[in-house]
């Protein structure tokens, strides 16, 4: 029996208003997230990959309503969070947390580790003061830290240790869903594997559901159950990780996968280099947003935006090649 859905995202949009033109006085918009639809089952890890600037982090923040949505729906455990009032949303945040990319800037340098990790318990008024301190000790032990670290400050730790503190803070309120925004990209390669393994162990122990955001497809393959590929504000392909790596369909996905370094130095295949840079979200291309860099571009691609189609087995792709 398959697990029930925990999160449903339906046609989610996030536009940022830029400065008005001096002559027209009309505001212009940046479409950071443009009609994203996806779902995540309980206990699942959905990897979200794409180039820098494609809207991955904005999507994660909009799902948590850290950034207000422009349109669409986010349904968490049956609740439409876009319709919740401030107090209702504040209480729901106990079940929806985030692990940030930079393990230093997300920690207040004036607070010690006890205060930092205890903060969610204070906000949600969970337990007594003594119980909160005990909970912090327990959570620090779980993430590989110790009680003797509690009175120290963020600058006294390495990047890997600071990220463990960030993970402890995100999980101490017993959330069900965690957005992991590039949680290992700022870490040394030598400690990435240990942090990723810790996150998998925590997922099994607490029954967590992850949205794992990364630009590194090798990292996503290690931790994800399914993978969604994002390009310039939209999802272009989504399927199980094995299917994606063995049978990619979208030209953009194929280019990303070909760029993964291979350990076999005898392999002669060279990575597929995408022509041009990621277009500006201030003025995105018409039709398929990838057509300016696609070797298979047709006249239809310049005029009509493709929609996600199910190719069987839950493998969805947005490309006119498969119409």
C-alpha positions in Angstrom: 0.0 0.0 0.0 1.4 3.4 -1.1 1.9 6.1 1.5 -0.6 9.0 1.5 0.2 12.4 0.1 1.6 14.9 2.7 2.1 17.8 0.4 0.4 18.9 -2.8 1.5 21.9 -4.9 -0.9 23.0 -7.6 0.0 25.6 -10.2 2.2 27.5 -7.8 3.4 30.9 -8.9 5.7 33.5 -7.3 6.3 36.8 -9.1 8.5 39.6 -7.7 7.6 43.1 -8.6 10.6 45.2 -9.8 10.8 49.0 -10.0 8.3 50.8 -12.3 9.4 52.2 -15.6 9.9 56.0 -15.6 7.9 56.4 -18.8 5.1 53.8 -18.4 4.7 53.8 -14.6 3.7 50.2 -14.9 5.5 47.6 -12.7 7.4 44.8 -14.3 7.6 41.3 -12.8 10.2 38.5 -12.4 8.5 35.1 -12.6 10.7 33.2 -10.2 8.2 30.3 -10.0 5.8 29.8 -12.9 3.0 27.3 -12.4 4.7 24.5 -10.6 2.7 21.3 -9.8 4.1 18.4 -7.8 3.3 16.2 -4.8 5.3 14.5 -2.1 4.2 11.4 -0.1 4.7 10.9 3.6 8.2 9.6 4.3 9.5 10.4 0.8 12.4 12.5 -0.3 11.8 14.5 -3.5 15.0 15.9 -5.0 14.7 19.2 -6.8 17.6 20.0 -9.2 18.5 22.7 -11.7 21.0 25.4 -12.5 21.6 28.3 -10.1 18.9 31.0 -10.6 16.2 28.6 -11.8 13.9 29.2 -8.8 14.6 26.2 -6.6 15.1 28.0 -3.3 12.2 30.4 -4.1 10.0 27.4 -4.6 11.0 25.9 -1.3 10.4 29.2 0.6 7.1 29.7 -1.1 5.9 26.2 -0.2 6.6 27.1 3.5 5.0 30.5 3.0 8.2 32.2 4.1 7.7 34.0 0.8 4.1 34.9 0.0 2.7 33.1 -3.1 1.4 35.0 -6.1 -1.0 32.2 -7.2 -1.8 28.5 -6.9 -2.2 26.3 -3.9 -0.1 24.5 -1.4 -1.9 21.8 0.5 -0.1 20.4 3.5 -1.7 17.4 5.3 -5.1 18.4 3.8 -4.8 22.1 4.8 -4.6 24.8 2.2 -1.9 26.9 3.8 -2.6 29.9 1.5 -5.9 30.4 3.3 -4.6 30.1 6.9 -4.5 33.1 9.1 -1.2 34.3 10.7 -1.7 32.5 14.0 -2.9 29.3 12.3 0.2 29.4 10.0 2.5 30.1 13.0 1.3 26.9 14.7 1.6 24.9 11.5 5.2 25.9 11.2 6.0 23.5 14.0 5.3 20.7 11.4 7.1 22.5 8.5 10.7 23.4 8.9 13.7 24.3 6.8 17.5 23.5 6.8 19.3 26.5 5.2 22.2 26.5 2.8 24.7 28.6 4.7 25.3 27.0 8.2 26.9 30.2 9.5 24.6 33.0 8.3 21.5 31.2 9.5 22.8 31.1 13.1 22.7 34.2 15.2 26.3 34.8 16.3 25.2 36.4 19.6 23.4 33.3 20.7 25.0 30.1 22.1 24.1 26.7 20.9 21.6 26.1 23.7 19.7 29.2 22.8 19.8 28.5 19.1 18.5 25.0 19.2 16.0 25.7 22.0 14.5 28.7 20.1 11.7 26.7 18.3 10.6 25.2 21.7 10.5 28.7 23.1 8.4 30.0 20.2 5.9 27.2 20.3 5.9 27.0 24.1 6.8 23.3 24.2 7.5 22.0 27.7 9.0 23.7 30.7 12.4 25.4 30.8 14.0 22.3 32.3 12.4 20.0 29.7 13.5 22.3 26.9 17.1 22.1 28.0 16.9 18.3 28.3 15.4 18.2 24.8 18.3 20.2 23.4 20.8 17.9 25.0 19.1 14.9 23.5 18.8 16.4 20.0 22.5 17.5 20.0 23.5 13.9 20.9 21.3 12.6 18.0 23.0 14.8 15.5 26.5 13.9 16.7 27.2 16.9 19.0 27.5 16.8 22.8 26.2 18.5 26.0 29.6 20.3 26.4 28.9 22.2 23.1 25.8 24.0 24.4 27.4 27.1 25.9 29.7 27.7 22.9 29.0 30.0 19.9 28.7 29.4 16.2 32.1 30.8 15.3 33.7 28.2 17.4 32.6 25.3 15.2 33.5 24.0 11.7 31.0 24.2 8.8 29.9 20.6 9.3 29.3 21.1 13.0 27.3 24.3 12.4 25.2 22.5 9.9 24.5 19.8 12.5 23.4 22.5 14.8 21.1 23.8 12.1 19.6 20.4 11.6 19.1 20.0 15.3 17.2 23.3 15.4 15.0 22.3 12.5 14.1 19.0 14.0 13.6 19.8 17.6 10.0 20.8 17.2 9.2 17.3 15.8 8.3 18.4 12.2 6.8 16.2 9.6 8.1 18.0 6.5 11.5 19.6 6.0 12.7 21.7 3.1 16.5 21.1 2.8 17.9 24.0 0.8 21.3 23.0 -0.5 22.2 21.7 2.9 25.7 20.4 2.0 26.8 22.7 -0.9 28.7 25.0 1.6 30.5 22.1 3.2 33.9 20.5 2.4 33.6 17.4 0.3 35.1 15.3 3.1 32.1 16.0 5.4 29.2 16.0 2.9 28.8 12.3 3.0 28.6 12.2 6.8 25.9 14.9 6.9 23.9 13.2 4.1 24.0 9.9 6.0 22.9 11.7 9.1 19.9 13.1 7.3 18.9 9.7 6.0 19.2 8.2 9.5 17.1 11.0 10.9 14.5 10.5 8.2 14.1 6.8 9.2 14.2 7.5 12.9 11.6 10.3 12.9 9.5 9.5 9.8 10.5 12.7 8.0 9.5 13.9 4.6 12.1 15.9 2.7 12.1 18.3 -0.2 15.9 18.2 -1.0 17.1 21.1 -3.1 20.4 20.8 -4.8 22.3 21.6 -8.1 24.4 18.5 -7.6 22.8 15.5 -9.3 25.2 13.0 -7.7 24.1 14.2 -4.2 20.4 14.0 -5.2 20.9 10.5 -6.4 22.3 9.4 -3.1 19.4 10.7 -0.9 16.2 11.0 -3.1 13.4 8.7 -4.0 12.1 10.8 -6.8 13.7 13.7 -8.7 12.1 16.9 -10.2 14.1 18.9 -12.7 13.5 22.6 -12.7 14.3 25.1 -15.4 13.6 28.9 -15.3 10.7 28.6 -12.8 9.0 25.5 -14.1 9.3 21.7 -13.7 10.4 20.0 -17.0 10.7 16.4 -15.8 9.8 14.4 -12.7 10.2 10.7 -12.0 11.8 8.1 -9.8 15.5 8.5 -9.4 16.5 5.2 -11.1 14.3 6.0 -14.0 15.7 9.5 -14.3 19.3 8.5 -14.3 18.8 5.5 -16.6 16.2 7.0 -19.0 16.2 10.8 -19.0 13.7 12.3 -21.5 14.0 16.0 -21.5 17.1 17.5 -23.3 17.9 19.7 -20.3 17.9 16.7 -18.0 20.2 14.8 -20.4 22.6 17.8 -20.4 22.7 18.0 -16.6 23.3 14.2 -16.3 26.1 14.3 -18.8 28.0 16.8 -16.7 28.3 14.5 -13.7 32.0 13.7 -13.3 32.7 10.0 -13.8 35.4 8.1 -11.8 36.4 6.0 -14.9 39.1 8.0 -16.6 38.9 5.7 -19.7 35.4 6.9 -20.5 35.6 9.0 -23.7 32.2 10.6 -23.6 32.4 14.3 -23.1 29.8 16.3 -21.2 27.0 17.9 -23.3 27.6 21.6 -23.0 24.5 23.8 -23.1 24.7 26.7 -25.5 24.3 30.1 -23.9 23.4 31.1 -20.4 20.2 30.7 -18.4 17.8 33.3 -19.8 16.8 36.2 -17.6 13.6 35.7 -15.6 12.9 39.4 -16.2 12.3 38.6 -19.9 11.8 34.8 -20.3 11.6 33.3 -23.8 8.2 32.7 -25.3 6.8 29.2 -25.7 9.1 26.6 -24.2 11.6 28.5 -22.0 14.3 26.0 -22.9 14.1 26.5 -26.6 16.9 29.1 -26.8 19.4 26.4 -25.7 17.8 23.2 -27.1 19.3 21.5 -30.2 15.9 19.9 -30.9 14.1 23.3 -31.1 11.1 23.4 -33.5 8.9 26.2 -34.6 6.2 25.0 -32.2 8.6 25.3 -29.3 9.0 29.0 -29.8 5.2 29.6 -29.6 3.6 27.1 -27.4 4.7 26.2 -23.8 4.7 22.4 -23.2 2.8 20.9 -20.3 3.8 17.9 -18.1 2.7 14.7 -19.7 2.7 11.2 -18.1 4.9 8.9 -20.2 3.9 5.9 -18.0 5.0 4.7 -14.6 4.7 8.2 -13.2 7.5 9.5 -15.5 6.4 13.1 -16.5 8.0 15.3 -19.0 7.2 18.8 -20.5 8.6 18.6 -24.0 7.0 18.8 -27.5 9.2 15.9 -28.6 6.9 13.5 -26.9 3.5 14.9 -28.1 
